[in-house]
């Protein structure tokens, strides 16, 4: 019984250290990053770079889901991809997100499944953010072949 308690404490200690390392990575990364709850798609953690790009503060974003920053057309493409992520892992692809200012950004999002604070989560990193004023979400490439989906842990 004592060894089980010791093992549980050890696992919890390791998890806490991983969570702390993720929080530090988010804090110091110049790239927009966030952690989402894999079931509800709610923002759990959001770094300053992502807050700046999206135009919302951390408190506001923590009351939102990732779906709230996608256009209606992109949501249609998002859901099938998110279903697959839980099953098979990492995905990366080009998307159009809609920040608070209402001007679309073209962005490459890469997500990795992970455990965060004991729950299933996704770590998402945004790169290649560029204004997408000339591209409406309907004209964007919706070919699933443009999203890479790789095995998860």
Residue frames as a rotation matrix with the C-alpha (Angstrom) as fourth column:
UNK 1
0.567 0.824 0.000 0.00
0.824 -0.567 0.000 0.00
0.000 0.000 -1.000 0.00
UNK 2
0.449 -0.471 -0.759 2.80
0.174 -0.788 0.591 2.42
-0.877 -0.397 -0.272 0.87
UNK 3
-0.625 -0.736 0.259 4.55
0.377 0.006 0.926 1.80
-0.683 0.677 0.274 -2.46
UNK 4
-0.100 0.675 0.731 1.33
0.981 -0.055 0.185 2.61
0.165 0.735 -0.657 -4.37
UNK 5
0.809 0.389 -0.440 1.02
0.500 -0.849 0.171 5.92
-0.307 -0.358 -0.881 -2.49
UNK 6
0.009 -0.904 -0.426 4.67
0.094 -0.424 0.901 6.71
-0.996 -0.048 0.081 -3.19
UNK 7
-0.629 -0.206 0.749 4.19
0.707 0.248 0.662 5.84
-0.323 0.946 -0.010 -6.86
UNK 8
0.366 0.856 0.365 1.09
0.918 -0.396 0.007 8.06
0.151 0.333 -0.931 -7.09
UNK 9
0.703 -0.183 -0.687 2.92
0.210 -0.870 0.446 10.97
-0.679 -0.458 -0.573 -5.44
UNK 10
-0.391 -0.918 0.070 5.81
0.254 -0.035 0.967 10.45
-0.884 0.396 0.247 -7.84
UNK 11
-0.390 0.328 0.860 3.47
0.921 0.124 0.370 10.47
0.015 0.936 -0.350 -10.86
UNK 12
0.712 0.697 -0.081 1.67
0.701 -0.711 0.051 13.57
-0.022 -0.093 -0.995 -9.61
UNK 13
0.351 -0.688 -0.635 4.99
0.124 -0.638 0.760 15.30
-0.928 -0.346 -0.139 -9.01
UNK 14
-0.641 -0.574 0.509 6.11
0.532 0.146 0.834 14.45
-0.553 0.806 0.212 -12.55
UNK 15
0.038 0.764 0.644 2.80
0.980 -0.155 0.126 15.72
0.196 0.627 -0.754 -13.99
UNK 16
0.789 0.238 -0.566 3.13
0.435 -0.868 0.241 18.96
-0.434 -0.436 -0.788 -12.05
UNK 17
-0.141 -0.929 -0.342 6.64
0.121 -0.359 0.925 19.46
-0.983 0.089 0.163 -13.40
UNK 18
-0.601 0.013 0.799 5.44
0.786 0.188 0.589 18.83
-0.143 0.982 -0.123 -16.97
UNK 19
0.495 0.852 0.169 2.58
0.861 -0.507 0.034 21.31
0.114 0.129 -0.985 -16.47
UNK 20
0.579 -0.364 -0.729 5.05
0.192 -0.808 0.556 23.88
-0.792 -0.462 -0.398 -15.09
UNK 21
-0.540 -0.819 0.192 7.38
0.348 -0.009 0.938 23.33
-0.766 0.573 0.290 -18.07
UNK 22
-0.235 0.545 0.805 4.48
0.960 0.003 0.279 23.85
0.150 0.839 -0.524 -20.49
UNK 23
0.774 0.545 -0.324 3.49
0.606 -0.786 0.125 27.05
-0.186 -0.293 -0.938 -18.71
UNK 24
0.139 -0.817 -0.560 7.08
0.088 -0.553 0.829 28.32
-0.986 -0.164 -0.005 -18.98
UNK 25
-0.648 -0.341 0.681 7.23
0.656 0.206 0.726 27.41
-0.388 0.917 0.090 -22.68
UNK 26
0.266 0.835 0.482 4.00
0.938 -0.339 0.069 29.33
0.221 0.434 -0.873 -23.28
UNK 27
0.731 0.050 -0.681 5.21
0.416 -0.823 0.386 32.30
-0.541 -0.565 -0.623 -21.26
UNK 28
0.035 -0.871 -0.491 8.50
-0.129 -0.491 0.862 32.72
-0.991 0.033 -0.129 -23.09
UNK 29
-0.275 -0.112 0.955 7.62
0.831 0.472 0.295 31.61
-0.484 0.874 -0.037 -26.62
UNK 30
-0.727 0.014 -0.686 7.53
-0.244 -0.940 0.240 34.40
-0.641 0.342 0.687 -29.20
UNK 31
-0.866 0.454 -0.210 5.13
-0.063 0.318 0.946 32.25
0.496 0.833 -0.247 -31.26
UNK 32
-0.150 0.894 0.422 1.40
-0.968 -0.220 0.122 32.33
0.202 -0.390 0.898 -30.52
UNK 33
-0.760 -0.087 -0.644 0.58
-0.009 0.992 -0.123 29.18
0.650 -0.088 -0.755 -28.53
UNK 34
-0.136 0.707 0.694 -2.32
-0.975 -0.221 0.034 27.89
0.177 -0.672 0.719 -26.53
UNK 35
-0.999 -0.032 -0.032 -3.50
-0.022 0.966 -0.256 24.78
0.039 -0.255 -0.966 -24.74
UNK 36
-0.261 0.962 -0.085 -7.03
-0.838 -0.182 0.514 23.56
0.479 0.206 0.854 -25.40
UNK 37
-0.294 0.345 0.891 -9.19
-0.524 0.721 -0.453 21.08
-0.799 -0.600 -0.032 -23.56
UNK 38
-0.969 -0.209 -0.132 -9.53
-0.221 0.495 0.840 18.23
-0.111 0.843 -0.526 -26.06
UNK 39
-0.548 0.829 0.109 -13.18
0.813 0.559 -0.164 17.57
-0.197 -0.001 -0.980 -25.26
UNK 40
0.371 0.783 -0.499 -14.69
0.665 -0.599 -0.446 21.05
-0.648 -0.166 -0.743 -24.90
UNK 41
0.113 -0.495 0.862 -12.10
0.906 -0.304 -0.293 22.84
0.407 0.814 0.414 -27.10
UNK 42
0.975 0.221 -0.035 -11.95
0.208 -0.839 0.503 25.56
0.082 -0.498 -0.863 -24.43
UNK 43
0.203 -0.921 0.333 -8.79
-0.142 -0.364 -0.921 27.61
0.969 0.140 -0.204 -24.09
UNK 44
0.738 -0.038 -0.674 -6.97
0.632 0.390 0.670 26.48
0.237 -0.920 0.311 -20.94
UNK 45
0.157 -0.760 -0.630 -3.78
0.448 -0.514 0.732 28.54
-0.880 -0.397 0.260 -21.33
UNK 46
0.786 0.075 0.614 -2.93
0.595 -0.362 -0.718 31.27
0.168 0.929 -0.329 -23.84
UNK 47
-0.172 -0.910 -0.376 0.42
0.927 -0.278 0.251 32.99
-0.333 -0.306 0.892 -24.22
UNK 48
-0.008 0.113 -0.994 0.90
0.132 -0.985 -0.113 36.75
-0.991 -0.132 -0.007 -24.73
UNK 49
-0.889 -0.363 -0.278 1.78
-0.223 -0.186 0.957 36.34
-0.399 0.913 0.085 -28.42
UNK 50
-0.684 0.706 0.185 -1.56
0.684 0.531 0.500 34.59
0.254 0.468 -0.846 -29.05
UNK 51
0.076 0.712 -0.699 -3.45
0.804 -0.458 -0.380 37.18
-0.590 -0.532 -0.607 -27.01
UNK 52
-0.375 -0.313 -0.873 -1.87
-0.162 -0.905 0.394 39.92
-0.913 0.289 0.288 -29.11
UNK 53
-0.997 -0.049 -0.051 -2.64
-0.060 0.206 0.977 38.19
-0.038 0.977 -0.209 -32.42
UNK 54
-0.489 0.871 -0.038 -6.22
0.815 0.472 0.335 37.33
0.310 0.133 -0.941 -31.46
UNK 55
-0.551 0.213 0.807 -6.87
-0.075 -0.976 0.206 40.70
0.831 0.053 0.553 -29.82
UNK 56
0.636 0.771 0.024 -8.35
-0.156 0.098 0.983 39.27
0.756 -0.629 0.182 -26.62
UNK 57
-0.128 -0.623 0.772 -7.00
-0.952 -0.140 -0.272 39.11
0.278 -0.770 -0.575 -23.08
UNK 58
-0.883 -0.310 -0.353 -6.39
-0.213 0.934 -0.288 35.82
0.419 -0.180 -0.890 -21.28
UNK 59
-0.739 0.645 0.195 -9.54
-0.136 0.141 -0.981 36.13
-0.660 -0.751 -0.017 -19.15
UNK 60
0.107 0.797 -0.595 -11.76
-0.859 -0.228 -0.459 36.64
-0.501 0.560 0.660 -22.22
UNK 61
-0.218 -0.269 -0.938 -10.10
-0.819 0.573 0.026 33.77
0.530 0.774 -0.345 -24.15
UNK 62
-0.984 -0.174 0.047 -10.51
-0.168 0.790 -0.590 31.40
0.065 -0.589 -0.806 -21.21
UNK 63
-0.306 0.945 0.116 -14.25
-0.249 0.039 -0.968 31.91
-0.919 -0.325 0.223 -21.60
UNK 64
0.343 0.351 -0.872 -14.08
-0.910 -0.106 -0.401 30.99
-0.233 0.930 0.283 -25.31
UNK 65
0.475 -0.252 0.843 -13.36
0.232 0.960 0.156 27.91
-0.849 0.121 0.515 -27.40
UNK 66
-0.642 -0.765 0.046 -11.13
0.183 -0.094 0.979 27.56
-0.745 0.637 0.200 -30.44
UNK 67
-0.243 0.651 0.719 -14.31
0.966 0.232 0.116 27.45
-0.091 0.722 -0.686 -32.53
UNK 68
0.600 0.549 -0.582 -14.98
0.573 -0.802 -0.166 31.09
-0.558 -0.234 -0.796 -31.59
UNK 69
0.071 -0.649 -0.757 -11.95
-0.316 -0.735 0.600 32.30
-0.946 0.197 -0.257 -33.59
UNK 70
-0.825 -0.267 0.498 -12.78
0.342 0.465 0.816 30.47
-0.450 0.844 -0.292 -36.82
UNK 71
-0.609 0.645 -0.462 -15.11
-0.789 -0.552 0.269 31.63
-0.081 0.528 0.845 -39.58
UNK 72
0.332 0.839 0.432 -18.23
-0.685 0.529 -0.500 29.60
-0.648 -0.130 0.751 -40.28
UNK 73
0.743 -0.077 -0.665 -16.60
-0.563 0.467 -0.682 28.06
0.363 0.881 0.303 -43.37
UNK 74
-0.316 -0.942 -0.114 -13.47
-0.645 0.301 -0.702 27.07
0.696 -0.149 -0.703 -41.46
UNK 75
-0.280 0.298 0.912 -15.58
-0.856 0.352 -0.378 25.50
-0.433 -0.887 0.157 -38.69
UNK 76
0.776 0.606 -0.176 -16.97
-0.609 0.645 -0.461 23.09
-0.166 0.465 0.870 -41.28
UNK 77
0.436 -0.718 -0.542 -13.42
-0.266 0.473 -0.840 21.94
0.860 0.511 0.015 -41.98
UNK 78
-0.328 -0.613 0.719 -12.28
-0.834 -0.169 -0.525 22.13
0.443 -0.772 -0.456 -38.35
UNK 79
0.311 0.551 0.774 -14.62
-0.896 0.441 0.046 19.55
-0.316 -0.709 0.631 -36.86
UNK 80
0.964 0.012 -0.265 -13.63
-0.120 0.910 -0.397 16.59
0.237 0.415 0.878 -39.08
UNK 81
0.123 -0.992 -0.032 -9.95
-0.156 0.013 -0.988 17.37
0.980 0.126 -0.153 -38.45
UNK 82
-0.264 -0.196 0.944 -10.42
-0.926 -0.221 -0.305 17.61
0.269 -0.955 -0.123 -34.68
UNK 83
0.777 0.571 0.267 -12.22
-0.615 0.779 0.123 14.25
-0.138 -0.260 0.956 -34.66
UNK 84
0.773 -0.520 -0.363 -9.20
0.134 0.694 -0.708 12.66
0.620 0.499 0.606 -36.30
UNK 85
-0.047 -0.845 0.532 -6.70
-0.565 -0.417 -0.712 14.37
0.823 -0.334 -0.458 -33.98
UNK 86
0.217 0.191 0.957 -8.08
-0.961 0.212 0.176 12.60
-0.170 -0.958 0.230 -30.91
UNK 87
0.933 0.221 0.285 -7.75
-0.167 0.965 -0.201 9.31
-0.320 0.140 0.937 -32.73
UNK 88
0.732 -0.625 0.271 -4.51
0.659 0.550 -0.513 9.66
0.172 0.555 0.814 -34.63
UNK 89
0.111 -0.817 -0.565 -2.54
0.915 -0.138 0.379 12.61
-0.388 -0.559 0.733 -33.32
UNK 90
-0.422 -0.477 -0.771 -0.73
0.266 -0.878 0.398 15.66
-0.867 -0.037 0.497 -34.51
UNK 91
0.388 0.453 0.803 -2.24
0.909 -0.042 -0.415 17.81
-0.154 0.891 -0.427 -37.20
UNK 92
-0.455 -0.530 -0.716 -0.92
0.262 -0.848 0.461 20.77
-0.851 0.022 0.524 -39.07
UNK 93
-0.124 0.421 0.899 -2.57
0.992 0.075 0.102 22.85
-0.024 0.904 -0.427 -41.69
UNK 94
-0.961 -0.132 0.242 -3.37
0.179 -0.967 0.181 26.27
0.211 0.218 0.953 -43.10
UNK 95
-0.095 0.943 -0.320 -6.40
0.993 0.066 -0.100 27.99
-0.073 -0.327 -0.942 -41.63
UNK 96
-0.450 0.079 0.890 -8.07
0.125 -0.981 0.150 31.38
0.884 0.178 0.431 -41.59
UNK 97
-0.333 0.319 -0.887 -8.71
0.943 0.107 -0.316 32.67
-0.006 -0.942 -0.336 -38.09
UNK 98
0.165 0.531 0.831 -10.80
0.424 -0.799 0.426 35.67
0.890 0.282 -0.357 -37.19
UNK 99
-0.730 -0.477 -0.489 -9.28
0.649 -0.260 -0.715 37.90
0.214 -0.839 0.500 -34.49
UNK 100
-0.126 0.685 -0.717 -11.30
0.766 -0.393 -0.509 40.43
-0.631 -0.613 -0.476 -32.52
UNK 101
-0.509 -0.145 -0.848 -10.51
-0.195 -0.940 0.278 43.16
-0.838 0.307 0.451 -35.08
UNK 102
0.494 0.862 0.115 -12.50
-0.133 0.206 -0.969 41.25
-0.859 0.464 0.217 -37.74
UNK 103
0.429 -0.419 -0.801 -9.63
-0.903 -0.175 -0.392 40.96
0.024 0.891 -0.453 -40.25
UNK 104
0.999 0.032 0.021 -8.82
-0.031 0.999 -0.016 37.38
-0.022 0.015 1.000 -41.20
UNK 105
0.090 -0.995 0.039 -5.34
-0.915 -0.068 0.397 36.01
-0.393 -0.071 -0.917 -40.64
UNK 106
0.716 -0.055 -0.696 -3.93
-0.345 0.838 -0.422 33.17
0.607 0.542 0.581 -42.68
UNK 107
0.127 -0.617 0.777 -2.08
-0.985 0.013 0.172 30.90
-0.116 -0.787 -0.606 -40.27
UNK 108
-0.056 -0.191 -0.980 -0.45
-0.257 0.951 -0.171 27.50
0.965 0.243 -0.103 -40.05
UNK 109
0.344 0.236 0.909 -1.59
-0.937 0.027 0.348 25.71
0.058 -0.971 0.230 -36.91
UNK 110
-0.291 -0.444 -0.847 0.21
-0.245 0.891 -0.383 22.68
0.925 0.096 -0.368 -35.52
UNK 111
0.357 0.482 0.800 -1.29
-0.900 -0.050 0.432 20.76
0.248 -0.875 0.416 -32.64
UNK 112
-0.577 -0.547 -0.606 0.01
-0.249 0.825 -0.508 17.99
0.778 -0.142 -0.612 -30.43
UNK 113
0.613 0.772 -0.164 -2.12
-0.102 0.284 0.953 15.95
0.783 -0.568 0.253 -28.06
UNK 114
-0.619 -0.785 -0.040 -0.91
-0.059 0.097 -0.994 15.94
0.783 -0.612 -0.106 -24.46
UNK 115
0.259 0.616 -0.744 -2.03
0.839 0.239 0.489 15.58
0.479 -0.751 -0.455 -20.88
UNK 116
-0.603 -0.394 0.693 -2.36
0.053 -0.887 -0.458 18.88
0.796 -0.239 0.556 -19.04
UNK 117
-0.605 0.312 0.732 -3.43
-0.791 -0.340 -0.509 19.17
0.089 -0.887 0.453 -15.41
UNK 118
-0.692 0.220 0.688 -4.59
-0.183 0.868 -0.462 15.57
-0.699 -0.445 -0.560 -15.57
UNK 119
0.386 0.915 0.117 -6.86
-0.023 0.137 -0.990 16.01
-0.922 0.379 0.074 -18.60
UNK 120
-0.024 -0.311 0.950 -6.65
0.924 0.355 0.140 15.44
-0.381 0.881 0.279 -22.33
UNK 121
0.480 0.092 -0.873 -5.47
-0.007 -0.994 -0.109 18.56
-0.877 0.058 -0.476 -24.10
UNK 122
0.574 -0.352 0.739 -3.97
0.809 0.103 -0.579 19.93
0.127 0.930 0.344 -27.30
UNK 123
0.016 -0.638 -0.770 -0.94
0.309 -0.729 0.611 22.18
-0.951 -0.247 0.185 -27.51
UNK 124
0.632 0.275 0.724 -1.37
0.769 -0.112 -0.629 24.41
-0.092 0.955 -0.282 -30.55
UNK 125
-0.265 -0.766 -0.586 1.31
0.386 -0.641 0.663 26.60
-0.884 -0.051 0.466 -32.09
UNK 126
0.838 0.530 0.127 0.55
0.368 -0.378 -0.849 29.20
-0.402 0.759 -0.512 -34.73
UNK 127
-0.305 -0.936 -0.174 3.09
0.375 -0.286 0.882 30.19
-0.876 0.204 0.438 -37.34
UNK 128
-0.865 -0.157 0.477 3.23
0.502 -0.239 0.831 32.13
-0.016 0.958 0.286 -40.58
UNK 129
0.098 0.909 -0.406 0.50
0.765 -0.330 -0.554 34.55
-0.637 -0.256 -0.727 -39.54
UNK 130
-0.939 -0.326 0.111 -0.24
0.316 -0.689 0.652 36.90
-0.137 0.647 0.750 -42.41
UNK 131
-0.385 0.841 -0.379 -3.18
-0.492 -0.535 -0.687 39.15
-0.781 -0.078 0.619 -43.17
UNK 132
-0.745 0.200 0.636 -5.67
0.538 0.745 0.395 37.31
-0.395 0.636 -0.663 -45.34
UNK 133
-0.279 0.663 -0.695 -7.64
-0.246 -0.749 -0.615 40.31
-0.928 -0.001 0.372 -46.57
UNK 134
-0.417 0.049 -0.908 -7.42
-0.903 -0.137 0.407 39.15
-0.105 0.989 0.102 -50.19
UNK 135
-0.797 0.110 -0.594 -8.64
-0.073 0.959 0.275 35.65
0.600 0.263 -0.756 -49.36
UNK 136
0.056 0.850 0.523 -12.15
-0.946 -0.122 0.300 35.03
0.319 -0.512 0.798 -48.18
UNK 137
-0.384 -0.219 0.897 -12.62
-0.664 0.740 -0.104 31.90
-0.641 -0.636 -0.430 -46.07
UNK 138
0.657 0.684 0.317 -14.75
-0.230 0.582 -0.780 30.40
-0.718 0.440 0.540 -48.82
UNK 139
0.800 -0.399 -0.448 -11.91
-0.499 -0.028 -0.866 30.79
0.333 0.917 -0.222 -51.33
UNK 140
0.014 -0.844 0.536 -9.39
-0.961 0.136 0.240 29.24
-0.276 -0.518 -0.809 -48.95
UNK 141
-0.388 -0.228 -0.893 -8.09
-0.584 0.811 0.046 25.77
0.713 0.539 -0.448 -49.68
UNK 142
0.204 0.574 0.793 -10.38
-0.965 0.253 0.066 23.29
-0.163 -0.779 0.606 -47.95
UNK 143
0.441 -0.139 -0.887 -8.65
-0.403 0.852 -0.335 20.20
0.802 0.505 0.319 -49.26
UNK 144
0.932 -0.038 0.361 -8.01
-0.326 0.346 0.879 17.88
-0.158 -0.937 0.311 -46.30
UNK 145
0.675 -0.736 0.056 -4.87
0.678 0.588 -0.441 16.75
0.292 0.335 0.896 -48.10
UNK 146
0.181 -0.611 0.770 -3.32
-0.034 -0.787 -0.616 20.07
0.983 0.085 -0.163 -47.06
UNK 147
0.486 -0.005 0.874 -3.51
-0.863 -0.161 0.479 19.00
0.138 -0.987 -0.083 -43.40
UNK 148
-0.312 -0.643 -0.700 -0.94
-0.336 0.764 -0.551 16.56
0.889 0.063 -0.454 -42.15
UNK 149
0.599 0.504 0.622 -2.17
-0.778 0.183 0.601 14.19
0.189 -0.844 0.502 -39.46
UNK 150
-0.264 -0.832 -0.489 0.39
-0.475 0.553 -0.684 12.06
0.839 0.052 -0.541 -37.67
UNK 151
0.201 0.351 -0.915 0.18
0.499 0.767 0.404 9.38
0.843 -0.537 -0.021 -34.95
UNK 152
0.359 0.000 0.933 -0.17
-0.650 -0.718 0.250 10.55
0.670 -0.696 -0.257 -31.35
UNK 153
-0.783 -0.621 0.031 1.07
-0.406 0.472 -0.783 9.27
0.471 -0.626 -0.622 -28.05
